[in-house]
């Protein structure tokens, strides 16, 4: 008998083990998942929609990419409707199903069974697994630098959800610290992505989680870095004085326990906040202190979340001093552009925006517009709302002056 649109879909277990399916789940790409269900399991859009409580038209829009699914409750509904196994549900970032229990079992028994299952699963997480989880964070970080936050934000959210669940049920102190460190790093990355996409309340939540996890991990480097990045939420809320105070506090609380590379990063962040607050003397002093720290070379510690060397500090210096009309900034930024690692696509957009501003102040308007146009292309490529806003503001100032 031909299957009805209202029959529960029969999806073979092997489907959920396919690499393309697992990639779609990890990235929360429901369009790709629905397309694979259509191609591999021969489920029509109507049957998919009936199973997950979406209209056939909406399923089609998701497949075509004209509409995205973002709500956690919708992901849970899709997981339930497609009867996903637990490993697939966890990759999607939703909780696992309750174990199948006899009809006579009580709700309390079900909860106890689920708790025991989660604790048992967490026992399998050791140092090797933690290294793999850290590797996943590092991979997302690289994609973020090259492709921008929107391309990997869903994947990172799912990764964080998995880390939080694992940490909640982990019993061994050493494993808890390791998981907490990975969670702090991933949460700080998610916070920066949220800033870049203009989602400031979400960014603040990510950074609060990052600092809590860094404290549990007893990792002063991650604590300093997370607190310093959180100050950028205040900066984008047009509160530079509060942002400056937050970075200075982070430095005072951690500088004695962190390597010079972290101290240099905090000083550079302090300079940016001071520049935004119009405090030129504080800005220049912080830049000099940052250069002294960076001049000591690599710290020798594994700090994958920190990208700071003489080239990046020069870019940072230009970003600060362009606000004060420093005549040497254009030449310095031009030199940085020639030596910058081309994997930092979003950072290049910001650099070219600063260079355009410096060139315009110097009267080189044609060259300024060229760099501004390229900055706009890079910001579009990475989906950076933050850089697009900066470019829009600078373009308006140039047009007004002209």
Secondary structure, DSSP 4 states (H G I P E B T S, - for coil): -PPPTTSPP---GGGGG-HHHHHHHHTT-HHHHHHHHHHHS---HHHHHHHHT--HHHHHHHHHTSS----HHHHHHHHHHTT--HHHHHHHT-PPPPPP--TT--HHHHHHHHHHHHHHHHTT--HHHHHHHHHHHHHHHHHHHHH-HHHHHHHHHHHHHHHHHHHHH---HHHHHHHHHHHHHHHHHHHHHHHHTT-HHHHHHHHHHHHHHHHHHT-HHHHHHHHHHHHHHHHHTT-HHHHHHHHHHHHHHHGGGS-HHHHHHHHHHHHHHHHHTT-HHHHHHHHHHHHHHHTT---SS--TT---SHHHHHHHHHHHHGGGT-TTHHHHHHHHHHHS-TT-HHHHHHHHHHHHHHHHHTT-HHHHHHHHHHHHHHHHHHT-HHHHHHHHHHHHHHHHH-
